[in-house]
């Protein structure tokens, strides 16, 4: 491994690798993804050549982080790139909605008028599905609630629509605190009856910004398991529709007792723990990787990342019972592979407590029913067997071997002294 001095002396090689990197501000028009990727590889190579814990390595790591962030930004910009005929305003990316096939009457989200899509040019935001007349584009009042998805300014304020969910039940703000005006368009209320309360934001809106649309409140679901539809503003409905399937609800943190009170939540929680146990086998199984078994969960990818994160749609599906049926089918498919795969069966366990008293050697998996795993060594036993002993046999055996090894080392040391 070269020293810092040798790193600094290779100025020519360093300048070639990081000609793009040394620029403080990147130009999207001149720098492509390939250039960023090439610079990242150059940084990685040079990091390996620098001395560990040196200031030069720390600086390069910071540069590498900046490059990776920039690469992600460019990839997002490529996804959200402006298309021909696209109009940008207040974070919206409007395109002519030529492919609209409505099953009901649609209304303009700005003026409230009917959208005659066969006779008029109707524009729709490709991010938040905000529909407007062509002549309403110059009078936009509502900022795109999905602007957090394609904006790269870290100082930007998104208010209630920042990519997370509110878990306070209707945090109501009085009309006096709102200066008797609409929370969205600042229209002044002439009388109290003109104000409509949004159960999600807790703010009051005018009739143009609040059409009395109904949707279950995320906060009421998480805290009270209440799925009664509540009135919400149009902006809140659009926003919830965007983040509906994103894993934003950590039940273990927000309401850890919910799984003990609500039976359906407890069932799904146990199924997800079984899923993570099976994931350990499928991740290291060559056959499972070739068959791409885990891709069966690609529509709910967060299920293989943790057992506590849920999306709002997951909670709705738990209430209807469809999520439990979905997981039951997936668990059956995964278990079928693990129990029939030679590589996976080779990683199974045998109960060391009752093995001497049985004629058969039953293989056990952590996701089986009526089994229990040691929290230290993760060995699997029958639940009744494990609870009948005071200590895990495998852990006891490891401790005995450790003590024997220490005693042997001490005896060898004593003989050497004599």
QUIUR-V420292 format. One record per run of one state. SS is the DSSP state (@ for helix, = for strand, . for the rest). FROM is the first residue (numbers start at 1). LEN is the number of residues. Records with the same first field share a line. If there is no record, write none. Layout:
SS = FROM-LEN, FROM-LEN
//
This chain:
. = 1-3, 10-1, 18-15, 50-5, 80-7, 90-2, 97-10, 108-6, 115-7, 126-5, 140-7, 151-30, 182-6, 189-3, 195-1, 198-6, 206-7, 217-1, 225-4, 233-1, 244-3, 255-3, 262-1, 285-1, 292-1, 305-4, 321-1, 341-1, 346-3, 351-4, 358-5, 365-6, 374-6, 388-5, 418-1
@ = 4-6, 11-7, 33-17, 55-25, 134-6, 147-4, 192-3, 218-7, 234-10, 251-4, 258-4, 263-22, 286-6, 293-12, 312-9, 322-19, 342-4, 355-3, 383-5, 393-25
= = 87-3, 92-5, 107-1, 114-1, 122-4, 131-3, 181-1, 188-1, 196-2, 204-2, 213-4, 229-4, 247-4, 309-3, 349-2, 363-2, 371-3, 380-3
//
